[in-house]
């Protein structure tokens, strides 16, 4: 099993690098989106669209698994002068059966628009995040130590009706701690992809999938790996209101396909995006 997980970790990274090298040169064959189309409102997959100058986005996500467990997160994204640089943070709150409700590990994120813009056919925006140990590892809501995460989202506009998003990333947590206080260095790899059908510019159908190889501490200096895989169909729609306010609700259902516990869950999404200054 350990050899299979190591093979999976290497394979995920190799696939991500291969896809990036082959998909980005396809720019000349792709098509731009219409100006009214929803762009940066995926649920599980990260798009490569940074916030435009003077526009802020507030994102709420809620997930309810079978039983009493649920998770809520609030994300706020701010442009730093323009779309080239973006700063954001994510605050998670989780309810775990037997331990109650509490704060998870807060993420502070920086993203750089490496290629493209909202009108481009191919867009890439690598992200670097610092994961703060604000969650309680004894109650299963945190890693117990400072972590670092990198992710590479790539967006490809295949036509005016079809958009794809691709993700590849890794998380490293030196001196991660479990509920017993035992420590070890953990890492995880993730790969994700999505297909978005713009049935209407303001009504979209999504199919997202994420594959993760996650390590957790089982003893001092010892970690164990687990592979998680989910498939998530969903829909989203947009309301464009006066003052350039756009509200995007969405709903999806995630289906667990990995080797871990049942990951089937109802997923709810809500975004508010509006100007905070004159362009």
MARVOPA-588306 format. One record per residue: residue in one letter; x, y, z of N, C-alpha, C in turn. Coordinates in steps of 0.2 Angstrom, whole numbers, plus 2048, in hexadecimal, padded with zeros to 3 digits. Layout:
AXYZXYZXYZ...
//
This chain:
X8047FA800800800800804806800X80A80680480E80C80481180D7FDX8138087FA8168097F381180C7EEX80B80A7EF80580C7EB8048137ECX8048167F280381D7F48098217F1X80F81F7F28158227EF8158237E7X81281D7E481281D7DD80C8227DBX8078237DF8018277DE80482F7DEX8088307E480A8377E580F8397DFX8138357DD8178367D78138377D1X80E8337D080A8337CA80683A7C9X80383C7CF7FF8427CF8048487CDX80A8487D080E84E7CE81084D7C7X8128477C48148477BD80E8487B8X8088467BA8028487B68018507B6X8028537BB80185A7BC80685E7B7X80C85C7B881185F7B481085E7ACX80E8587AB80D8567A480785A7A1X80285A7A57FC85E7A27FD8657A1X8018687A680386F7A580787079FX80C86C79E81086D79880D86C791X80886879180486678B7FE86B78AX7FB86D78F7F487178F7F687878DX7FB87B7907FC88278F7FD884788X80188078480288277D7FC882779X7F687F77C7F087F7787EC886777X7EF88B77A7EC89177B7E9894774X7ED89376F7EA8957687E4892766X7E288C7687DC8897667D688A76BX7D788E7707D288F7757CE895773X7C88967777C489B7757C389F77CX7C28A677B7C18AA7817BA8A9783X7B88AB78A7B18AB78C7AE8B178AX7A78B178B7A38B778A7A48BB790X7A38C27907A48C67957A08C579BX79A8C279A7958C17A07968BA7A3X79B8B67A179B8AF7A479E8AF7ABX79B8AB7AF79E8AA7B67A58A77B5X7AA8A97B97B18A77B87B48A47BEX7B48A87C37B88A57C97B48A37CFX7B089E7CE7AB89C7D37AB8947D3X7B08917D27B08897D37B08887DAX7AE8817DC7AD87F7E37B387C7E6X7B58777E37BB8737E67C18747E2X7C18767DC7C78777D87C887F7D8X7CF8807D87D18877D87D288A7D1X7CF88F7CF7D08927C87D68967C8X7D88987C27DE89C7C17DD8A47C0X7D68A67C27D58AD7C17D68B17C8X7DB8B67C87DC8BA7CD7D68C07CDX7D58C37D37D18C87D37D38CE7CFX7CF8D27CC7D18D87C87D18DD7CDX7D58E37CA7D68E97CE7CF8EC7D1X7CF8ED7D77CA8F07DB7C48EC7DCX7C58E57DB7BF8E07DC7C18DB7E2X7BC8DA7E77BD8D67EC7B88D07EBX7BA8CA7EE7B58C57EE7B58C17F4X7AF8C07F77AD8BD7FD7AA8B67FCX7AD8B07FE7AB8AA7FC7A98A6802X7A38A38037A189E8087A0897805X7A28928097A188B80679F88780CX79A88380C79887F81179787880EX79A87381279A86C810797868816X79286481578F86081A78F858818X79385481C79484D81A78E84981EX78E84381C78983F82078A83F827X78584082B786840832786847835X78A84983A78A85083D79085483BX79585183779B85583579985A830X79C86083179B86582B7A186A82BX7A286D8267A88728267A5878822X7A787E8247A68848217AD888820X7AD88C81B7B389081A7B1897817X7B589C8197B48A28167BA8A5813X7BA8A780D7C08A98097BF8B0806X7C48B48077C38BB8047CA8BC800X7C88BE7FA7CE8BF7F57CE8C77F3X7D58C97F47D68D17F27DC8D17EDX7DB8D57E87E08D77E37E58DC7E7X7EC8DB7E57F18DF7E87F38E47E2X7EF8E97E17F08EE7DB7ED8EC7D5X7ED8E57D37EA8E37CD7EA8DB7CDX7E98D87C77E88D17C77EE8CD7C8X7F48D17C77FA8CD7C77FB8CA7CEX7FA8CD7D37FB8CB7DA7F48CB7DEX7F38C57E27ED8C47E57EE8C27ECX7EB8C57F17EC8C27F87E58C07FBX7E58BA7FE7DE8B88017DF8B4807X7DA8B380B7DA8AF8117D48AA811X7D58A58147CF8A08157CF89E81DX7C989F81F7C889D8267C3897827X7C58918297C188B8297BE88A830X7B78888307B48868367B187F835X7B387B83A7B18748397AD87183FX7A886D83E7A58698437A6862842X7A985F8477AB8588477A885484DX7A484F84B7A084B8507A5849856X7A284A85C7A68488627AB84E864X7AC8538607B18588627AD85F862X7A886085E7A586685E7A786B858X7A68718597A78768537AD87A855X7B287C8507B88808527BB88284CX7C088684D7C48898477C9884844X7CA88483E7CF88083B7D588483AX7DA8818357E08858347DF88A82FX7E08908307DF89682C7E4896826X7E28988207E789881B7E88A0818X7EE8A28177EF8A88147F38A780EX7F08AA8087F28A88027F48AE7FDX7FA8AC7FA7FC8B17F57FC8AE7EEX7F98B17E97F98AE7E27FB8B37DDX7FF8B07D88028B47D37FF8B27CCX7FD8B77C87FA8B67C28008B57BDX8028AF7BC8088AD7B88068AE7B0X8008AC7AE7FE8AD7A77F78AE7A6X7F58B27A27EE8B47A07EB8B97A4X7E48BA7A37E08BF7A67D98BD7A5X7D48C07A87CD8BE7A77CB8BD7A0X7CE8C079B7CC8BF7947D08BA790X7D58B77937DA8B27907D78AC78FX7DA8A878B7D78A178A7DB89C78EX7E189D7917E58997957E789D79BX7E689B7A17E889F7A77EC89B7ACX7F189D7AF7F489A7B47F689F7BAX7F589C7C07F68A17C67F889D7CCX7FF89B7CD8018977D280089B7D9X7FF8977DE7FD8997E58028967EAX80489B7EF8078997F580389A7FBX8028968007FE89780680289580CX8018998118048978187FE89581CX7FE88F81F7F988C8237FA88D82AX7F689182D7F78938347F488D839X7F888B83E7F58868437F0889848X7EB88B8457E588E8497E088984BX7E08838487DC87E84A7DE879850X7DA8768537DC8718587DD86A856X7E38688567E58628537E285C857X7E185D85E7DE8588627D7857861X7D485B85D7CD85A85B7CC859854X7D28588507D28568497D085C845X7D28628477D08688437D786C840X7DD8698427E386C8407E986883FX7EE86A83C7F486683B7F9867841X7F886C8467FC86D84B80287084AX80387384480A87684280987B83CX80D87F83B80D88483580E87F82FX80A88182A80B87D82380C88181DX80E87F81880F88281280B87E80CX80888280880587F8028068837FCX80787F7F68078827F080287E7EBX7FF8827E77FB8807E27FB8837DBX7FB8807D67FB8827CF7F48817CCX7F08877CB7EA8867C77EB8887C0X7E88857BC7E98867B47E18867B2X7DF88B7AE7D988C7AB7D988C7A4X7D58887A07D58887997CE889797X7CD88E7937C788F7907C688C789X7C38867897C38827837BE88577DX7B88887807B488B77B7AF890780X7AB89377C7A68987807A2894785X7A188D78479D8897897A188578DX7A788378C7AB87E7907B1881792X7B28817997B888379C7BB87D7A1X7C187C7A17C48777A67C987B7AAX7CA8787B07CF87A7B57D38747B8X7D98767B97DE8707BB7E28737C1X7E386E7C67E68707CC7EC86B7CDX7F186D7D07F68697D27FA86C7D8X7FA8697DE7FD86C7E48008677E9X80386A7EE8068667F380686A7FAX8068677FF80686A80680B86780AX80F86B80E81486881281386B819X81386781E813869825818866829X81E86A82A82386782F820867836X82286283A820861841818861842X81585E83D80E85D83E80C859844X80785A84880585784E7FF85484EX7FE84E8517F784A8517F484C858X7EF8488597EB84A85F7EF848866X7F48438657F884186B7FE84586CX7FF84A86880584E86880B84C865X80A84686181084385D811847857X81784885581984D84F81D84984AX81C84B84481F84983E81E84E838X82284E83382185282D81C84E828X81785282681284F82281285381BX81084F81680F85381080985080CX8068538088018518048018537FCX7FF8507F87FE8527F17F78527EFX7F58577EA7EE8577E87EE8587E0X7EA8557DD7E88577D67E18577D5X7DF85C7D17D885D7D07D78607C9X7D085F7C67CE8617C07C78627C0X7C58677BC7BD8687BB7BC8697B4X7B58687B27B286A7AC7AC86E7ADX7AC8747AA7A68797AB7A387A7A5X79C8787A579887A79F7948807A0X79588579C79188B79D78B88A799X78688779C78088679977D88D797X77D89279B77C89979A78289C79DX7838A379B7898A679F7888A77A6X7828A77A87808A87AF77E8A27B3X77E89C7AF77C8957B27818907B0X78588D7B478A8887B27898827B5X78B87C7B278B8767B57928747B6X7948717BC79B86F7BD79C8687BFX7A28657BD7A485F7BF7AB85F7C1X7AC85E7C87B385F7CB7B58587CEX7BC8577CE7BF8527D17C58537D4X7C78517DA7CD8527DE7D084B7E0X7D684A7DF7DA8447E17DF8477E6X7DF8447EC7E48467F17E88407F4X7EE8417F67F283C7F97F5840800X7F183E8057F284280C7F683E811X7FB8418147FE83D81A7FC840820X7FC83C8267FA83F82C7FF83B831X80083E83780483C83C801836840X80583084180282B84580782984BX80D82C84B81182B85081783084FX81B83185482183685382583384DX82683884882A83684282783183DX82182F83F81D82B83A81782E837X81682D83180F82F82E80C82982AX80682A8298028258247FF82981FX7FE8268197FB8298147F4827812X7F082B80F7E982980D7E782D807X7E48298027E282C7FC7DB82E7FCX7D98347FA7D28367FA7D18387F3X7CB8377F07C98387EA7C183A7EAX7C08407E77B98427E77B78447E0X7B08437DF7AD8457D97A784A7DBX7A78507D87A28547DA79E8587D4X7988567D37948597CE79085F7D1X78F8657CE78C86A7D178986F7CCX7868747CE78487A7CA7858807CEX7858867CA78688C7CC7828917C8X7808977CB77D89C7C777F8A37CAX77E8A87C67808AF7C877A8B47C7X77A8B97CC7768BF7CC77A8C57CBX77A8C97C677D8CF7C57798D57C8X77B8D87CD7778DD7D077A8E47CFX7768EA7D07798F07D077F8F17D4X7838F67D278A8F77D578F8F27D4X78E8EE7CE7938E97CC7948E37D2X78E8E27D578E8DC7DA78C8D67D6X7908D17D778E8CA7D478E8C57DAX7888C27DA7878BD7DF7868B67DCX78A8B17DE78A8AB7DB7898A57E0X7838A27E078289D7E57838967E1X7848917E478588A7E17848857E5X78387F7E37828797E77858737E3X78886E7E778B8687E478A8627E9X78C85C7E678C8567EB7928537E9X7978527EE79D84F7EE79C8477EFX79F8437EB79F83C7EC7A68397EDX7A68367F37AD8337F57AE82D7F1X7B482C7EE7B68277EA7BD8247EDX7C08277F27C68257F47C681F7F9X7CC81E7FD7CC8188017CB81A809X7CA82180A7C88238107C1822812X7BE8258187B782581A7B3828814X7AC8278157A78298117A8831810X7A983480A7AA83B8097A483E805X79F83B80579983E801796844805X79584980279384F80678F854801X78B85880478785D80178C863801X78D8677FC79186D7FC78D8737F9X78D8787FD78A87F7FC78F8847FBX78E8897F679388E7F478F8947F4X79289A7F67908A17F57958A67F4X7958AA7EF79A8AF7EE7978B67EDX79A8BB7F07998C27EE79F8C57ECX79E8C87E67A48CC7E37A28D37E1X7A68D87E37A48DF7E17AA8E37E2X7A98E97DF7AF8EE7DF7B08F17E6X7B68F27E87B78F67EE7BA8FD7EDX7BC8FE7E77BF9057E57BD9067DEX7BE90C7DC7BD90E7D47C390B7D1X7C29087CB7C79067C67CC90B7C4
//
